């Protein structure tokens, strides 16, 4: 099993962003466990990737670097499923 928290911390540090995993609860999103990393920037959250139950959100994630992390984030969501 992957160490989700450590992976999120590495992504947050490398890309200087805030990143977290949320779970769909009806029509809303709710933080999932303590799976978040990075410093709060008070910027709009962006949904990077989602599956039926979970989504990965980020603040201030560089647009041109998304392709570098999307496959890893999808793998994390698949393992959470």
Secondary structure by P-SEA (a helix, b strand, c coil): ccaaaaaaaaaaaaaccccbbbbbcccccccccccccccccccccccccccccbbbbbcccccccccccaaaaaaaaaaac
